[in-house]
Amino acid sequence: MRKLMEEYGQERYDEGYEKGIEKGYAEGANNEKWKIAKSLLTRNISPEDIAISTKLSIEEIKQLNLKN
């Protein structure tokens, strides 16, 4: 890490680190949406209602349903 900071500068390193954190949170939130959708499908909640709750598309939910 120190070499990266020296080569690209502290500011660019910090910017990249922050973007990495943001990307990690976004991926984690997306994974949570899928877990919730799968859980709701097992409770026989309609794909339309799941789409409203998770912001996933109905097509994405139907694909998840096919995997079960």
CYANA upper distance limits for C-alpha pairs under 8 A (distance plus 0.5 A):
  1 MET  CA      5 MET  CA      6.78
  2 ARG  CA      6 GLU  CA      6.66
  3 LYS  CA      7 GLU  CA      6.49
  4 LEU  CA      8 TYR  CA      6.35
  4 LEU  CA      9 GLY  CA      7.97
  4 LEU  CA     13 TYR  CA      7.61
  5 MET  CA      9 GLY  CA      5.33
  5 MET  CA     10 GLN  CA      5.60
  5 MET  CA     12 ARG  CA      8.33
  5 MET  CA     13 TYR  CA      6.26
  6 GLU  CA     10 GLN  CA      7.74
  8 TYR  CA     12 ARG  CA      6.60
  8 TYR  CA     13 TYR  CA      7.20
  9 GLY  CA     13 TYR  CA      6.75
 10 GLN  CA     14 ASP  CA      6.52
 11 GLU  CA     15 GLU  CA      6.66
 12 ARG  CA     16 GLY  CA      6.66
 13 TYR  CA     17 TYR  CA      6.63
 14 ASP  CA     18 GLU  CA      6.63
 15 GLU  CA     19 LYS  CA      6.75
 16 GLY  CA     20 GLY  CA      6.63
 17 TYR  CA     21 ILE  CA      6.81
 18 GLU  CA     22 GLU  CA      6.70
 19 LYS  CA     23 LYS  CA      6.54
 20 GLY  CA     24 GLY  CA      6.63
 21 ILE  CA     25 TYR  CA      6.79
 22 GLU  CA     26 ALA  CA      6.69
 23 LYS  CA     27 GLU  CA      6.62
 24 GLY  CA     28 GLY  CA      6.60
 25 TYR  CA     29 ALA  CA      6.61
 26 ALA  CA     30 ASN  CA      6.67
 27 GLU  CA     31 ASN  CA      6.66
 28 GLY  CA     32 GLU  CA      6.72
 29 ALA  CA     33 LYS  CA      6.87
 30 ASN  CA     34 TRP  CA      7.12
 31 ASN  CA     35 LYS  CA      6.91
 32 GLU  CA     36 ILE  CA      6.65
 33 LYS  CA     37 ALA  CA      6.57
 33 LYS  CA     54 THR  CA      6.16
 33 LYS  CA     56 LEU  CA      8.09
 34 TRP  CA     38 LYS  CA      6.59
 35 LYS  CA     39 SER  CA      6.67
 36 ILE  CA     40 LEU  CA      6.62
 36 ILE  CA     54 THR  CA      8.05
 37 ALA  CA     41 LEU  CA      6.64
 37 ALA  CA     50 ILE  CA      6.61
 37 ALA  CA     54 THR  CA      7.41
 37 ALA  CA     61 ILE  CA      7.52
 38 LYS  CA     42 THR  CA      6.92
 38 LYS  CA     64 LEU  CA      7.56
 38 LYS  CA     65 ASN  CA      8.08
 39 SER  CA     43 ARG  CA      7.16
 40 LEU  CA     44 ASN  CA      7.05
 40 LEU  CA     45 ILE  CA      6.01
 40 LEU  CA     50 ILE  CA      7.40
 41 LEU  CA     45 ILE  CA      5.95
 41 LEU  CA     46 SER  CA      7.71
 41 LEU  CA     47 PRO  CA      7.94
 41 LEU  CA     50 ILE  CA      8.41
 41 LEU  CA     65 ASN  CA      7.57
 45 ILE  CA     49 ASP  CA      7.23
 45 ILE  CA     50 ILE  CA      7.30
 46 SER  CA     50 ILE  CA      6.82
 47 PRO  CA     51 ALA  CA      6.52
 47 PRO  CA     58 ILE  CA      6.39
 47 PRO  CA     61 ILE  CA      6.66
 47 PRO  CA     62 LYS  CA      7.47
 48 GLU  CA     52 ILE  CA      6.94
 48 GLU  CA     58 ILE  CA      6.75
 49 ASP  CA     53 SER  CA      6.84
 50 ILE  CA     54 THR  CA      6.44
 50 ILE  CA     55 LYS  CA      8.37
 50 ILE  CA     56 LEU  CA      8.17
 50 ILE  CA     61 ILE  CA      8.21
 51 ALA  CA     55 LYS  CA      5.66
 51 ALA  CA     56 LEU  CA      5.49
 51 ALA  CA     57 SER  CA      6.13
 51 ALA  CA     58 ILE  CA      6.26
 51 ALA  CA     61 ILE  CA      7.79
 52 ILE  CA     56 LEU  CA      8.08
 56 LEU  CA     60 GLU  CA      6.83
 56 LEU  CA     61 ILE  CA      7.34
 57 SER  CA     61 ILE  CA      6.91
 58 ILE  CA     62 LYS  CA      6.58
 59 GLU  CA     63 GLN  CA      6.68
 60 GLU  CA     64 LEU  CA      6.82
 61 ILE  CA     65 ASN  CA      6.68
 62 LYS  CA     66 LEU  CA      6.79
 63 GLN  CA     67 LYS  CA      7.05
 64 LEU  CA     68 ASN  CA      7.42
